[in-house]
Amino acid sequence: QVQLVESGGGLVQPGGSLRLSCAASGIMFSLYEMGWYRQVPGKQRELVATISGNAYITKYADSVKGRFAISRDNAKNTMYLQMNSLKPEDTAVYYCLATRSGRTPYWGQGTQVTVSS
């Protein structure tokens, strides 16, 4: 059974930092591209960042470039999102996604991030 479990969300003040984690089980983690997405009520889920299986290739939404950093530890089957200089507009539910060509994609259940003073 495949499971993606996000953690690390919470309430933080503007300018603060959080580190999200996504722990995967039931998949050959290193063969999957991983990504972070976020969604606010009434809006479509949007891409935040992605990382290739070998971690050589990363991509970021323009809105988070220079503030967020995606990484992964294939030995721990875990992906991370370091979020710095957080803004109120970063408030959302953050989801992790595992994708592999020709295979079913898998989503986590999400973790809430709230940026507010």
N, C-alpha and C positions, 0 to 999 in steps of 0.2 A: 504494500500500500504506500502510495506516494504522499508525503507530507512536506509542506513548506510552512515553517512557523516563524513569523516575524516577531521581533521584540525590540524594546528600546525607545518606544514612543513615549510621549508625555507632554507636559506643559512647560514651556520655556519662554523666557522674556526675549523680546527683540534684541538681536545681536548675540544671542547665546548659541550654544552648540548642543547637538544630540548625535548619538551614534546608533543607527539602526542595525539590527542583525536579522538574517534570514537563514535559518537552519533547515537543511534539506535531508530527507531520508527517503529510501525506496527508489532512487534513481542513481545512475552513474554520473555523479555530480560534475566531474571534470569534462564530460562530453556535452554539457548543456551550456548554452549562452544564458546568462542570468540578467535580470533587469529589475529596476525599481520604477514603479508607476505610482501616481497619486490621483486622488479623486476628491472633489468637494461636492456637496449635495447640489443636484441640478445641473452638473457639468459632466462632460465626458472624462473618462479616465485618461490621463496624459502621461507620456513618457518622461521620466526624470533622468535616468542613466542606464546604460547597459554595459556589460563586460563579457568578453569572449571566454570560452572554456579555459584557455591557457592564460587568461588575464592580460594578453598582449594588447588587445584592442578595447578601448573604452570610448563611449560616446555620451554626451550630455546635452540636455535641453539648454537652450541659450539662457534661460531664466536662472539656471543654477550654476553655470560655468564659473569657475573661480571660487565658488563657495562650497560646493559639495564634491566629495571624492568617493567613487565606488571602488571596492576591492573585494577580493575573495581569497579564501584559504581552502584549497581543494583537499588538504589533509583532514580538515575539520568539517568538510561539506557545508561550509558557511560563507555567505556573502554579507558584505557590510556596506553601509552608506554613512560616511562621516559628513555631517551637515553643520557648517559654520556660518556665522553672520546671518542667522535666521531672521526672516522677515514675516510679518503677519500674513502676507500672501502665500507663504509656504505652508500655512495651516491646511491640513488635508488628512485623509486616511491614506497611508502608504502601503502599497502591496508589492510583493516580490513575485516575479514570473520566471519560470524555467522553460526554455524552448530548445528544441533540437529538430533539425530537418527531418520531416517524415514521421515525427512522433507527436503525440498529444502534448499540448502545452499545459503547464500546471501553475495555478495561482495559490498564493497564501491567503490567509483570512484577513490580513490587514492589521495595521497598528496606527492609532490616532496620534498625530502630531499637532499640537496647538501652540501657536506663537502669539503671545499676548502679554501685555503689561498689567 
